[in-house]
Amino acid sequence: MTISMYQASIPVSIRTLNNLVSILEKGATYAETKKINPSVLVNSRLSPDMFPLSKQVQIASDIVNRGAARLAGIEPPQFEDNETTFPQLIDRIHQTISHLNTFKPEQIDGSEERTISLKIGDNTLDFQGMSFLLYFVLPNLYFHVTTAYDILRHCGVELGKQDFLGQP
């Protein structure tokens, strides 16, 4: 049995983003219960040279939105990166999931060898579709969702491995 590019990208990304919504909801509930200004958590970071929670969520959203669009050969949607609250971050993830749900398998399947070039700063990274998905999009998604999880866990939010993995 083989797995298609669509199966390896869209459902996986949607599941991970839904898990991120649950993690963010726990963060919001924690802030409310402990009488912590939610902006403290939204602006928290693991290290001074790392992005805060809000940026981790924005990047997770962007990486899958842009990744799916590039695999499908279409222009990705653009977000303003102006979310400053848990509800705004959760809404952004819901918008991302809605966008991902618009893709059909035939748009992404067959993109394994599509050339994808990314301009990052002064550098250009060139990928074929399969390596773009497996070595760039998915690792970045997991990194930023894991970092969001870690930030909230570090702040005291009661999260466990099952929150990251979600329900089977």
DSSP file with accessible surface (Angstrom, degrees, kcal/mol):
  #  RESIDUE AA STRUCTURE BP1 BP2  ACC     N-H-->O    O-->H-N    N-H-->O    O-->H-N    TCO  KAPPA ALPHA  PHI   PSI    X-CA   Y-CA   Z-CA
    1    1 A M              0   0  226      0, 0.0     2,-0.3     0, 0.0     0, 0.0   0.000 360.0 360.0 360.0 140.2    0.0    0.0    0.0
    2    2 A T        -     0   0  128      0, 0.0     2,-0.4     0, 0.0     0, 0.0  -0.744 360.0-134.6-110.9 160.4    1.3    3.5   -0.8
    3    3 A I        -     0   0  116     -2,-0.3     2,-0.1     3,-0.0     0, 0.0  -0.936  22.5-133.2-113.4 138.2    0.5    6.8    0.8
    4    4 A S     >  -     0   0   26     -2,-0.4     4,-2.2     1,-0.1     5,-0.2  -0.450  21.2-113.6 -88.1 162.6   -0.3    9.8   -1.3
    5    5 A M  H  > S+     0   0    3      2,-0.2     4,-0.8     1,-0.2     5,-0.3   0.883 119.5  53.3 -59.1 -39.4    1.2   13.3   -1.0
    6    6 A Y  H >> S+     0   0   44      1,-0.2     4,-1.8     2,-0.2     3,-1.1   0.957 109.7  46.6 -60.1 -50.9   -2.3   14.5   -0.1
    7    7 A Q  H 34>S+     0   0   90      1,-0.3     5,-0.5     2,-0.2    -2,-0.2   0.850 112.9  50.5 -61.2 -34.7   -2.7   11.9    2.7
    8    8 A A  H 3<5S+     0   0   16     -4,-2.2    -1,-0.3     3,-0.1    -2,-0.2   0.614 124.2  26.3 -79.5 -11.6    0.8   12.7    4.0
    9    9 A S  H <X5S+     0   0    4     -3,-1.1     4,-2.4    -4,-0.8     5,-0.2   0.801 117.9  39.8-115.9 -62.2    0.1   16.4    4.1
   10   10 A I  H  X5S+     0   0    1     -4,-1.8     4,-2.7    -5,-0.3     5,-0.2   0.968 118.7  38.9 -68.1 -57.2   -3.5   17.6    4.5
   11   11 A P  H  >5S+     0   0   60      0, 0.0     4,-2.5     0, 0.0     5,-0.2   0.911 118.2  51.1 -61.1 -36.8   -5.0   15.2    7.1
   12   12 A V  H  ><S+     0   0   41     -5,-0.5     4,-2.2     1,-0.2    -2,-0.2   0.927 112.6  45.5 -63.7 -45.2   -1.8   15.1    9.1
   13   13 A S  H  X S+     0   0    4     -4,-2.4     4,-2.7     2,-0.2     5,-0.2   0.916 112.3  50.9 -65.9 -42.5   -1.6   18.9    9.2
   14   14 A I  H  X S+     0   0   23     -4,-2.7     4,-2.7    -5,-0.2     5,-0.2   0.930 110.9  48.7 -61.8 -44.9   -5.3   19.3   10.1
   15   15 A R  H  X S+     0   0  108     -4,-2.5     4,-2.2    -5,-0.2    -1,-0.2   0.943 112.6  47.9 -60.8 -46.5   -4.9   16.8   13.0
   16   16 A T  H  X S+     0   0   11     -4,-2.2     4,-2.0     1,-0.2    -1,-0.2   0.911 112.8  48.4 -63.4 -41.0   -1.8   18.5   14.3
   17   17 A L  H  X S+     0   0    0     -4,-2.7     4,-2.3     2,-0.2    -1,-0.2   0.884 108.8  53.2 -68.6 -37.8   -3.5   22.0   14.1
   18   18 A N  H  X S+     0   0   68     -4,-2.7     4,-1.9     2,-0.2    -1,-0.2   0.905 109.0  50.3 -61.7 -38.8   -6.7   20.6   15.9
   19   19 A N  H  X S+     0   0   20     -4,-2.2     4,-2.1     1,-0.2    -2,-0.2   0.891 107.8  53.6 -64.5 -38.2   -4.4   19.4   18.6
   20   20 A L  H  X S+     0   0    0     -4,-2.0     4,-2.8     2,-0.2    -2,-0.2   0.899 104.7  54.6 -63.5 -39.4   -2.8   22.8   18.8
   21   21 A V  H  X S+     0   0    6     -4,-2.3     4,-2.7     1,-0.2    -1,-0.2   0.942 108.6  48.7 -58.4 -45.5   -6.2   24.4   19.2
   22   22 A S  H  X S+     0   0   54     -4,-1.9     4,-2.1     1,-0.2    -1,-0.2   0.900 110.9  50.5 -62.4 -38.7   -6.9   22.1   22.2
   23   23 A I  H  X S+     0   0    0     -4,-2.1     4,-1.9     2,-0.2    -1,-0.2   0.929 111.6  47.5 -64.2 -44.8   -3.5   23.1   23.7
   24   24 A L  H  X S+     0   0    0     -4,-2.8     4,-2.5     1,-0.2    -2,-0.2   0.890 109.0  54.2 -65.1 -38.4   -4.2   26.8   23.2
   25   25 A E  H  X S+     0   0   90     -4,-2.7     4,-2.5     1,-0.2    -1,-0.2   0.908 107.7  50.3 -62.6 -39.6   -7.7   26.4   24.8
   26   26 A K  H  X S+     0   0   86     -4,-2.1     4,-2.5     1,-0.2    -1,-0.2   0.886 109.4  52.2 -64.6 -36.5   -6.0   24.7   27.8
   27   27 A G  H  X S+     0   0    0     -4,-1.9     4,-2.4     2,-0.2    -2,-0.2   0.923 110.3  47.4 -63.8 -43.1   -3.6   27.7   28.0
   28   28 A A  H  X S+     0   0   30     -4,-2.5     4,-2.2     2,-0.2    -2,-0.2   0.918 113.0  48.4 -64.6 -42.7   -6.5   30.2   27.9
   29   29 A T  H  X S+     0   0   83     -4,-2.5     4,-3.1     1,-0.2     5,-0.2   0.908 110.3  52.2 -64.2 -41.7   -8.4   28.2   30.6
   30   30 A Y  H  X S+     0   0   49     -4,-2.5     4,-2.8     2,-0.2     6,-0.2   0.929 109.2  49.4 -59.7 -47.5   -5.3   28.1   32.8
   31   31 A A  H  <>S+     0   0    0     -4,-2.4     5,-2.9     1,-0.2     4,-0.5   0.923 114.2  45.7 -59.7 -43.4   -4.8   31.8   32.5
   32   32 A E  H ><5S+     0   0  150     -4,-2.2     3,-0.9     3,-0.2    -2,-0.2   0.937 114.8  46.6 -65.3 -46.5   -8.4   32.4   33.5
   33   33 A T  H 3<5S+     0   0   93     -4,-3.1    -2,-0.2     1,-0.2    -1,-0.2   0.896 117.9  41.5 -63.9 -41.1   -8.3   29.9   36.4
   34   34 A K  T 3<5S-     0   0  122     -4,-2.8    -1,-0.2    -5,-0.2    -2,-0.2   0.392 110.3-120.1 -89.6   2.8   -5.1   31.2   37.8
   35   35 A K  T < 5 +     0   0  184     -3,-0.9     2,-0.4    -4,-0.5    -3,-0.2   0.894  60.4 152.1  58.4  43.3   -6.0   34.9   37.2
   36   36 A I      < -     0   0   50     -5,-2.9    -1,-0.2    -6,-0.2    -2,-0.1  -0.873  56.7-108.4-102.7 134.7   -3.0   35.4   35.0
   37   37 A N    >>  -     0   0  100     -2,-0.4     3,-2.2     1,-0.2     4,-0.7  -0.485  28.4-137.0 -59.1 120.2   -3.2   38.0   32.2
   38   38 A P  H 3> S+     0   0   60      0, 0.0     4,-2.5     0, 0.0     3,-0.5   0.805  99.7  68.3 -55.1 -28.1   -3.5   35.9   29.1
   39   39 A S  H 3> S+     0   0   43      1,-0.2     4,-2.0     2,-0.2     5,-0.1   0.799  89.7  64.1 -64.5 -24.7   -1.0   38.1   27.3
   40   40 A V  H <4 S+     0   0   81     -3,-2.2     4,-0.2     2,-0.2    -1,-0.2   0.940 109.6  38.3 -61.1 -45.1    1.7   36.9   29.7
   41   41 A L  H >< S+     0   0    4     -4,-0.7     3,-1.3    -3,-0.5    12,-0.4   0.919 113.8  54.1 -71.9 -43.4    1.3   33.4   28.2
   42   42 A V  H 3< S+     0   0    0     -4,-2.5    12,-2.2     1,-0.3    13,-0.2   0.839 115.5  41.0 -61.3 -30.9    0.8   34.6   24.6
   43   43 A N  T 3< S+     0   0   90     -4,-2.0    -1,-0.3    -5,-0.2    -2,-0.2   0.380  91.4 116.7 -98.8   3.7    4.0   36.5   24.8
   44   44 A S    <   -     0   0   25     -3,-1.3     9,-2.1    -4,-0.2     2,-0.3  -0.357  40.6-175.5 -72.8 152.6    6.0   33.9   26.7
   45   45 A R        -     0   0  109      7,-0.2     6,-0.1   106,-0.1    -2,-0.0  -0.957  33.2-127.0-142.6 159.6    9.0   32.3   25.2
   46   46 A L  S    S+     0   0   67      5,-0.4    -1,-0.1    -2,-0.3     5,-0.0   0.781  95.5  10.2 -78.2 -29.1   11.4   29.5   26.2
   47   47 A S  S >  S-     0   0   43      4,-0.2     3,-2.3     1,-0.1    -1,-0.2  -0.988  79.3-110.7-149.1 150.1   14.5   31.6   25.7
   48   48 A P  T 3  S+     0   0  121      0, 0.0    -1,-0.1     0, 0.0    -2,-0.0   0.788 118.1  50.8 -56.6 -27.2   15.1   35.3   25.1
   49   49 A D  T 3  S+     0   0  142      2,-0.1     2,-0.3    -3,-0.0    -3,-0.0   0.312  97.6  86.0 -96.1  11.3   16.3   34.5   21.5
   50   50 A M  S <  S-     0   0   53     -3,-2.3    -3,-0.0     1,-0.1     0, 0.0  -0.748  85.8 -99.7-106.8 157.7   13.3   32.4   20.6
   51   51 A F        -     0   0  104     -2,-0.3    -5,-0.4     1,-0.1    -4,-0.2  -0.402  41.7-110.3 -69.9 151.4    9.9   33.5   19.3
   52   52 A P     >  -     0   0   15      0, 0.0     4,-2.1     0, 0.0     3,-0.4  -0.220  37.4 -91.4 -74.0 172.4    7.0   33.9   21.7
   53   53 A L  H  > S+     0   0    0     -9,-2.1     4,-2.2   -12,-0.4     5,-0.2   0.887 124.6  56.9 -50.6 -47.1    3.9   31.6   21.7
   54   54 A S  H  > S+     0   0   15    -12,-2.2     4,-2.2     1,-0.2    -1,-0.2   0.919 108.9  45.4 -56.9 -43.8    2.0   33.8   19.4
   55   55 A K  H  > S+     0   0   57     -3,-0.4     4,-2.7   -13,-0.2    -1,-0.2   0.866 108.1  57.3 -70.6 -33.8    4.7   33.7   16.7
   56   56 A Q  H  X S+     0   0    3     -4,-2.1     4,-2.3     2,-0.2    -1,-0.2   0.933 110.2  45.1 -60.6 -42.7    5.1   29.9   17.1
   57   57 A V  H  X S+     0   0    0     -4,-2.2     4,-2.4     2,-0.2    -2,-0.2   0.919 112.2  51.2 -67.0 -44.0    1.4   29.5   16.3
   58   58 A Q  H  X S+     0   0    9     -4,-2.2     4,-2.8    -5,-0.2    -2,-0.2   0.917 111.5  47.1 -60.9 -43.3    1.6   32.0   13.4
   59   59 A I  H  X S+     0   0   32     -4,-2.7     4,-3.1     2,-0.2     5,-0.2   0.919 109.6  52.9 -67.2 -41.2    4.5   30.1   11.9
   60   60 A A  H  X S+     0   0    0     -4,-2.3     4,-1.4    -5,-0.2     5,-0.2   0.929 112.9  46.0 -58.1 -42.3    2.8   26.7   12.3
   61   61 A S  H  X S+     0   0    0     -4,-2.4     4,-2.3     1,-0.2    -2,-0.2   0.944 114.9  46.1 -63.4 -49.9   -0.2   28.1   10.4
   62   62 A D  H  X S+     0   0   11     -4,-2.8     4,-2.9     1,-0.2     5,-0.4   0.890 106.7  57.7 -62.7 -41.0    1.9   29.7    7.7
   63   63 A I  H  X S+     0   0   23     -4,-3.1     4,-1.8     1,-0.2    -1,-0.2   0.907 113.7  37.5 -63.1 -39.8    4.1   26.6    7.1
   64   64 A V  H  X S+     0   0    2     -4,-1.4     4,-2.5    -5,-0.2     5,-0.3   0.880 116.9  51.2 -81.4 -35.8    1.1   24.4    6.3
   65   65 A N  H  X S+     0   0    0     -4,-2.3     4,-1.9    -5,-0.2    -2,-0.2   0.960 118.9  36.9 -60.3 -51.2   -0.9   27.0    4.4
   66   66 A R  H  X S+     0   0   71     -4,-2.9     4,-2.6    -5,-0.2     5,-0.2   0.869 116.0  54.7 -69.8 -37.9    2.0   27.9    2.2
   67   67 A G  H  X S+     0   0    1     -4,-1.8     4,-2.4    -5,-0.4     5,-0.2   0.944 110.3  44.4 -62.3 -48.4    3.3   24.3    2.0
   68   68 A A  H  X S+     0   0    6     -4,-2.5     4,-2.1     1,-0.2    -1,-0.2   0.918 114.1  50.8 -62.7 -42.6   -0.1   22.9    0.8
   69   69 A A  H  X>S+     0   0    0     -4,-1.9     5,-2.7    -5,-0.3     4,-0.8   0.926 110.6  48.3 -62.8 -43.5   -0.4   25.8   -1.7
   70   70 A R  H ><5S+     0   0   83     -4,-2.6     3,-0.6     1,-0.2    -1,-0.2   0.902 110.6  51.1 -65.0 -40.1    3.0   25.3   -3.1
   71   71 A L  H 3<5S+     0   0    1     -4,-2.4    -1,-0.2     1,-0.2    -2,-0.2   0.873 113.7  45.5 -62.8 -35.4    2.4   21.6   -3.5
   72   72 A A  H 3<5S-     0   0   14     -4,-2.1    -1,-0.2    -5,-0.2    -2,-0.2   0.547 113.9-120.0 -83.6  -9.2   -0.8   22.3   -5.3
   73   73 A G  T <<5S+     0   0   53     -4,-0.8     2,-0.3    -3,-0.6    -3,-0.2   0.812  72.7 117.0  75.2  30.8    0.9   25.0   -7.5
   74   74 A I  S   <S-     0   0   73     -5,-2.7    -1,-0.3    -6,-0.1    -2,-0.1  -0.812  73.5 -87.6-124.9 168.4   -1.3   27.9   -6.3
   75   75 A E        -     0   0  166     -2,-0.3    -5,-0.0    -3,-0.1    -9,-0.0  -0.559  44.9-127.8 -74.4 133.5   -0.8   31.1   -4.4
   76   76 A P        -     0   0   17      0, 0.0   -10,-0.1     0, 0.0     2,-0.1  -0.453  24.3-105.2 -79.8 153.3   -1.0   30.7   -0.6
   77   77 A P        -     0   0   41      0, 0.0     2,-0.4     0, 0.0    -8,-0.1  -0.399  33.6-134.1 -70.7 155.0   -3.2   32.9    1.5
   78   78 A Q        -     0   0  127     -2,-0.1     2,-0.3   -13,-0.0   -16,-0.0  -0.940  14.8-162.9-115.0 135.7   -1.5   35.6    3.5
   79   79 A F        -     0   0   37     -2,-0.4   -17,-0.0   -21,-0.1    13,-0.0  -0.852  22.7-130.9-111.6 155.0   -2.2   36.4    7.2
   80   80 A E        -     0   0  160     -2,-0.3    -1,-0.1     1,-0.0    -2,-0.0   0.604  29.1-133.6 -81.6 -13.3   -1.2   39.6    8.9
   81   81 A D        +     0   0   50      1,-0.1   -23,-0.0   -23,-0.1   -22,-0.0   0.927  66.1 127.5  58.3  47.4    0.5   38.0   11.9
   82   82 A N        +     0   0   93      6,-0.1     2,-0.2   -24,-0.0    -1,-0.1   0.224  23.3 132.3-118.6  16.0   -1.3   40.4   14.3
   83   83 A E        +     0   0   18      1,-0.1   -25,-0.1   -29,-0.1     3,-0.0  -0.507  18.2 163.7 -73.7 132.6   -2.9   38.0   16.7
   84   84 A T        +     0   0   84     -2,-0.2     2,-0.3   -30,-0.0    -1,-0.1   0.344  54.6  57.4-129.6   1.7   -2.3   38.9   20.3
   85   85 A T  S  > S-     0   0   53      1,-0.1     4,-2.4   -43,-0.1     5,-0.2  -0.898  82.8-112.3-132.4 162.0   -4.9   36.8   22.2
   86   86 A F  H  > S+     0   0    4     -2,-0.3     4,-2.9     1,-0.2     5,-0.3   0.939 117.4  51.7 -58.8 -47.9   -5.8   33.2   22.6
   87   87 A P  H  > S+     0   0   94      0, 0.0     4,-2.5     0, 0.0    -1,-0.2   0.905 110.9  48.6 -58.5 -38.3   -9.1   33.6   20.8
   88   88 A Q  H  > S+     0   0   83      2,-0.2     4,-2.2     1,-0.2    -2,-0.2   0.911 112.6  47.5 -67.4 -41.1   -7.4   35.3   17.9
   89   89 A L  H  X S+     0   0    0     -4,-2.4     4,-2.1     2,-0.2    -1,-0.2   0.923 113.1  48.4 -65.4 -41.9   -4.7   32.6   17.7
   90   90 A I  H  X S+     0   0   22     -4,-2.9     4,-2.5     1,-0.2    -2,-0.2   0.917 110.3  51.9 -64.1 -41.6   -7.4   29.9   17.8
   91   91 A D  H  X S+     0   0   84     -4,-2.5     4,-2.5    -5,-0.3    -1,-0.2   0.905 107.3  53.1 -61.3 -41.1   -9.4   31.7   15.1
   92   92 A R  H  X S+     0   0    1     -4,-2.2     4,-2.3     2,-0.2    -1,-0.2   0.917 108.7  49.2 -60.8 -42.9   -6.3   31.8   12.9
   93   93 A I  H  X S+     0   0    0     -4,-2.1     4,-2.8     1,-0.2    -2,-0.2   0.922 109.9  51.4 -64.3 -40.8   -5.8   28.0   13.3
   94   94 A H  H  X S+     0   0   81     -4,-2.5     4,-2.6     1,-0.2    -2,-0.2   0.903 109.7  50.2 -61.9 -39.6   -9.5   27.5   12.4
   95   95 A Q  H  X S+     0   0   85     -4,-2.5     4,-2.3     2,-0.2    -1,-0.2   0.898 110.4  50.3 -63.6 -39.2   -9.0   29.6    9.3
   96   96 A T  H  X S+     0   0    0     -4,-2.3     4,-2.8     2,-0.2    -2,-0.2   0.934 110.5  48.5 -64.0 -45.9   -5.9   27.6    8.4
   97   97 A I  H  X S+     0   0   14     -4,-2.8     4,-2.3     1,-0.2    -2,-0.2   0.918 109.9  52.8 -61.8 -42.0   -7.9   24.3    8.8
   98   98 A S  H  < S+     0   0   76     -4,-2.6     4,-0.4     1,-0.2    -1,-0.2   0.916 110.4  48.0 -59.3 -42.5  -10.7   25.7    6.7
   99   99 A H  H >< S+     0   0   39     -4,-2.3     3,-1.6     1,-0.2     4,-0.4   0.936 110.3  50.7 -64.0 -45.0   -8.2   26.6    4.0
  100  100 A L  H >< S+     0   0    0     -4,-2.8     3,-1.5     1,-0.3    -1,-0.2   0.870 103.0  61.1 -61.7 -34.0   -6.6   23.1    4.1
  101  101 A N  T 3< S+     0   0   91     -4,-2.3    -1,-0.3     1,-0.3    -2,-0.2   0.635  92.8  66.8 -68.4 -12.6  -10.0   21.5    3.8
  102  102 A T  T <  S+     0   0   79     -3,-1.6    -1,-0.3    -4,-0.4     2,-0.2   0.684  80.9  98.0 -80.6 -16.7  -10.4   23.2    0.4
  103  103 A F    <   -     0   0    3     -3,-1.5   -34,-0.0    -4,-0.4     3,-0.0  -0.509  61.4-153.0 -76.3 140.1   -7.7   21.1   -1.1
  104  104 A K    >>  -     0   0  105     -2,-0.2     3,-2.0     1,-0.1     4,-0.8  -0.816  27.2-114.1-105.9 149.5   -8.6   18.0   -3.1
  105  105 A P  H >> S+     0   0   50      0, 0.0     4,-3.5     0, 0.0     3,-1.2   0.880 114.6  60.9 -51.1 -39.1   -6.3   15.0   -3.4
  106  106 A E  H 34 S+     0   0  146      1,-0.3    -3,-0.0     2,-0.2     0, 0.0   0.722  98.4  58.7 -66.7 -17.0   -5.9   15.6   -7.1
  107  107 A Q  H <4 S+     0   0   69     -3,-2.0    -1,-0.3     1,-0.1    -4,-0.0   0.791 121.0  23.3 -77.2 -28.5   -4.4   19.0   -6.4
  108  108 A I  H X< S+     0   0    0     -3,-1.2     3,-1.8    -4,-0.8    -2,-0.2   0.756  98.1  93.9-110.7 -35.4   -1.6   17.6   -4.4
  109  109 A D  T 3< S+     0   0   59     -4,-3.5  -105,-0.1     1,-0.3    -5,-0.0  -0.345  89.5  31.9 -60.6 138.5   -1.1   14.0   -5.5
  110  110 A G  T 3  S+     0   0   61      4,-0.0     3,-0.5     1,-0.0    -1,-0.3   0.448  86.1 109.1  91.6   1.4    1.5   13.8   -8.1
  111  111 A S    X   +     0   0    1     -3,-1.8     3,-1.3     1,-0.2    18,-0.4   0.371  39.4 109.3 -90.7   9.0    3.5   16.8   -6.7
  112  112 A E  T 3  S+     0   0   62      1,-0.3    18,-2.8    17,-0.2    19,-0.4   0.820  89.6  29.9 -54.4 -35.8    6.3   14.5   -5.5
  113  113 A E  T 3  S+     0   0  147     -3,-0.5    -1,-0.3    16,-0.2    -2,-0.1   0.343  86.5 128.9-109.8   6.4    8.7   15.8   -8.2
  114  114 A R    <   -     0   0   99     -3,-1.3    15,-1.1    14,-0.1     2,-0.4  -0.379  63.5-119.2 -60.9 133.7    7.3   19.4   -8.5
  115  115 A T  E     -A  128   0A 105     13,-0.2     2,-0.5    -2,-0.1    13,-0.2  -0.655  33.1-174.1 -78.6 128.3   10.2   21.9   -8.2
  116  116 A I  E     -A  127   0A   8     11,-3.0    11,-2.9    -2,-0.4     2,-0.5  -0.993   4.5-168.2-127.4 122.8    9.6   24.2   -5.3
  117  117 A S  E     -A  126   0A  68     -2,-0.5     2,-0.5     9,-0.2     9,-0.2  -0.950   2.4-165.9-113.8 130.6   12.0   27.1   -4.6
  118  118 A L  E     -A  125   0A   8      7,-3.1     7,-3.1    -2,-0.5     2,-0.7  -0.968  12.3-147.2-117.8 128.9   11.9   29.1   -1.4
  119  119 A K  E     +A  124   0A 143     -2,-0.5     2,-0.5     5,-0.2     5,-0.2  -0.845  22.0 175.5 -93.2 116.5   13.5   32.4   -0.9
  120  120 A I  E >   -A  123   0A  81      3,-3.1     3,-2.2    -2,-0.7     2,-0.2  -0.941  62.2 -53.4-125.7 105.1   14.7   32.7    2.7
  121  121 A G  T 3  S-     0   0   62     -2,-0.5     0, 0.0     1,-0.3     0, 0.0  -0.452 121.0 -20.7  64.2-127.0   16.6   35.9    3.3
  122  122 A D  T 3  S+     0   0  153     -2,-0.2     2,-0.3    -3,-0.1    -1,-0.3   0.437 126.2  83.7 -90.4  -1.7   19.4   36.0    0.7
  123  123 A N  E <   -A  120   0A 112     -3,-2.2    -3,-3.1     2,-0.0     2,-0.5  -0.725  62.9-149.8-105.4 154.4   19.3   32.3    0.0
  124  124 A T  E     -A  119   0A  74     -2,-0.3     2,-0.5    -5,-0.2    -5,-0.2  -0.988   9.5-157.2-120.6 127.0   17.1   30.2   -2.2
  125  125 A L  E     -A  118   0A  68     -7,-3.1    -7,-3.1    -2,-0.5     2,-0.5  -0.917   7.6-157.9-102.5 129.9   16.2   26.6   -1.2
  126  126 A D  E     +A  117   0A 110     -2,-0.5     2,-0.3    -9,-0.2    -9,-0.2  -0.919  18.2 168.2-110.8 132.4   15.2   24.3   -4.0
  127  127 A F  E     -A  116   0A  37    -11,-2.9   -11,-3.0    -2,-0.5     2,-0.3  -0.930  34.9-126.3-131.7 160.4   13.2   21.2   -3.3
  128  128 A Q  E  >  -A  115   0A 104     -2,-0.3     4,-2.8   -13,-0.2     5,-0.2  -0.767  46.0-103.0 -96.5 155.2   11.3   18.5   -5.1
  129  129 A G  H  > S+     0   0    0    -15,-1.1     4,-2.4   -18,-0.4   -17,-0.2   0.847 117.9  50.1 -49.4 -46.7    7.8   18.2   -3.7
  130  130 A M  H  > S+     0   0   79    -18,-2.8     4,-2.8     1,-0.2     5,-0.3   0.945 114.7  42.5 -62.4 -47.4    8.3   15.0   -1.7
  131  131 A S  H  > S+     0   0   35    -19,-0.4     4,-2.7     1,-0.2     5,-0.4   0.872 111.3  57.3 -69.3 -32.8   11.5   16.3    0.1
  132  132 A F  H  X>S+     0   0    1     -4,-2.8     5,-2.8   -20,-0.2     4,-1.2   0.948 113.8  39.1 -58.4 -47.9    9.7   19.7    0.6
  133  133 A L  I  <>S+     0   0    1     -4,-2.4     5,-2.5    -5,-0.2    -2,-0.2   0.959 124.0  37.4 -66.7 -51.9    6.9   18.0    2.4
  134  134 A L  I  <5S+     0   0   69     -4,-2.8    -2,-0.2    -5,-0.2    -3,-0.2   0.788 128.2  29.7 -76.8 -29.9    8.9   15.5    4.4
  135  135 A Y  I  <5S+     0   0  167     -4,-2.7    -1,-0.2    -5,-0.3    -3,-0.2   0.487 133.8  18.7-112.3  -4.8   12.0   17.5    5.2
  136  136 A F  I  X5S+     0   0   35     -4,-1.2     4,-1.9    -5,-0.4     5,-0.2   0.617 121.8  39.7-127.2 -59.7   10.7   21.1    5.4
  137  137 A V  I  ><S+     0   0    4     -5,-2.8     4,-2.6     2,-0.2     5,-0.2   0.974 119.7  39.4 -65.0 -58.4    6.9   21.4    5.9
  138  138 A L  H  ><S+     0   0   18     -5,-2.5     4,-2.8     1,-0.2     5,-0.3   0.925 116.2  49.6 -64.6 -44.0    6.2   18.6    8.4
  139  139 A P  H  > S+     0   0   58      0, 0.0     4,-2.5     0, 0.0    -1,-0.2   0.916 113.5  48.0 -60.8 -38.2    9.3   19.1   10.5
  140  140 A N  H  X S+     0   0   45     -4,-1.9     4,-2.5     2,-0.2     5,-0.3   0.912 111.0  50.8 -66.3 -41.9    8.6   22.8   10.7
  141  141 A L  H  X S+     0   0    0     -4,-2.6     4,-2.4    -5,-0.2     5,-0.3   0.963 114.2  43.6 -58.1 -51.7    5.0   22.2   11.7
  142  142 A Y  H  X S+     0   0   90     -4,-2.8     4,-2.6     1,-0.2     5,-0.2   0.889 112.4  53.6 -64.0 -38.7    6.0   19.8   14.4
  143  143 A F  H  X S+     0   0  106     -4,-2.5     4,-2.5    -5,-0.3    -1,-0.2   0.948 113.2  41.2 -60.4 -49.3    8.8   22.0   15.7
  144  144 A H  H  X S+     0   0   16     -4,-2.5     4,-2.2     2,-0.2    -2,-0.2   0.869 116.3  48.1 -74.5 -33.1    6.5   25.1   16.1
  145  145 A V  H  X S+     0   0    1     -4,-2.4     4,-2.6    -5,-0.3    -1,-0.2   0.920 113.5  49.0 -69.6 -41.6    3.6   23.1   17.6
  146  146 A T  H  X S+     0   0   48     -4,-2.6     4,-3.1    -5,-0.3    -2,-0.2   0.918 111.0  49.9 -62.1 -41.3    6.0   21.4   20.0
  147  147 A T  H  X S+     0   0    6     -4,-2.5     4,-2.6    -5,-0.2    -1,-0.2   0.913 109.6  50.5 -66.4 -39.5    7.5   24.7   20.9
  148  148 A A  H  X S+     0   0    0     -4,-2.2     4,-2.2     2,-0.2     5,-0.2   0.940 112.6  47.7 -60.4 -46.5    4.0   26.2   21.6
  149  149 A Y  H  X S+     0   0   33     -4,-2.6     4,-2.8     1,-0.2     5,-0.2   0.942 112.2  49.7 -56.5 -49.6    3.2   23.2   23.7
  150  150 A D  H  X S+     0   0   62     -4,-3.1     4,-2.8     1,-0.2    -2,-0.2   0.871 107.8  53.3 -61.9 -39.2    6.6   23.6   25.6
  151  151 A I  H  X S+     0   0    1     -4,-2.6     4,-1.6     2,-0.2    -1,-0.2   0.955 113.5  42.3 -61.2 -48.7    6.0   27.3   26.2
  152  152 A L  H  <>S+     0   0    0     -4,-2.2     5,-2.4     2,-0.2     4,-0.3   0.904 114.8  50.3 -67.6 -38.9    2.6   26.6   27.8
  153  153 A R  H ><5S+     0   0  115     -4,-2.8     3,-1.6     1,-0.2    -1,-0.2   0.925 108.9  52.4 -63.5 -42.2    3.9   23.6   29.7
  154  154 A H  H 3<5S+     0   0  142     -4,-2.8    -1,-0.2     1,-0.3    -2,-0.2   0.841 105.4  56.0 -62.2 -31.4    6.8   25.6   31.0
  155  155 A C  T 3<5S-     0   0   34     -4,-1.6    -1,-0.3    -5,-0.2    -2,-0.2   0.471 129.0 -96.1 -80.5  -3.3    4.3   28.3   32.2
  156  156 A G  T < 5S+     0   0   25     -3,-1.6    -3,-0.2     1,-0.3     2,-0.2   0.408  71.6 149.5 107.8  -3.4    2.5   25.7   34.3
  157  157 A V      < -     0   0    2     -5,-2.4     2,-1.4    -6,-0.2    -1,-0.3  -0.475  54.7-118.3 -65.7 130.7   -0.3   24.6   32.0
  158  158 A E        +     0   0  158     -2,-0.2     2,-0.3  -132,-0.2    -1,-0.1  -0.594  55.9 151.4 -77.1  95.1   -1.1   21.0   32.7
  159  159 A L        -     0   0   11     -2,-1.4     2,-0.3   -10,-0.1    -3,-0.0  -0.923  21.2-172.6-123.6 149.9   -0.4   19.4   29.4
  160  160 A G    >>  -     0   0   27     -2,-0.3     3,-1.2     1,-0.0     4,-1.1  -0.810  44.8 -88.1-133.3 176.7    0.7   15.9   28.6
  161  161 A K  H 3> S+     0   0  159      1,-0.3     4,-2.6    -2,-0.3     3,-0.4   0.859 122.8  60.8 -55.0 -37.2    1.9   13.9   25.6
  162  162 A Q  H 3> S+     0   0   97      1,-0.2     4,-2.8     2,-0.2    -1,-0.3   0.828  97.4  59.1 -65.0 -28.2   -1.7   13.0   24.7
  163  163 A D  H <4 S+     0   0   34     -3,-1.2    -1,-0.2     2,-0.2    -2,-0.2   0.901 110.5  42.4 -64.2 -39.7   -2.5   16.7   24.3
  164  164 A F  H  < S+     0   0   48     -4,-1.1    -2,-0.2    -3,-0.4    -1,-0.2   0.923 121.0  40.5 -71.4 -43.2    0.2   16.9   21.6
  165  165 A L  H  < S-     0   0   75     -4,-2.6    -2,-0.2     1,-0.1    -3,-0.2   0.805  98.3-154.3 -77.8 -30.3   -0.7   13.6   19.9
  166  166 A G     <  -     0   0    7     -4,-2.8    -1,-0.1    -5,-0.2    -2,-0.1  -0.164  36.8 -42.1  80.0-179.5   -4.5   14.0   20.2
  167  167 A Q              0   0  143      1,-0.1  -148,-0.0    -4,-0.1    -4,-0.0  -0.634 360.0 360.0 -84.9 140.4   -7.1   11.3   20.3
  168  168 A P              0   0  146      0, 0.0    -1,-0.1     0, 0.0    -2,-0.0  -0.083 360.0 360.0 -64.0 360.0   -6.7    8.3   18.0
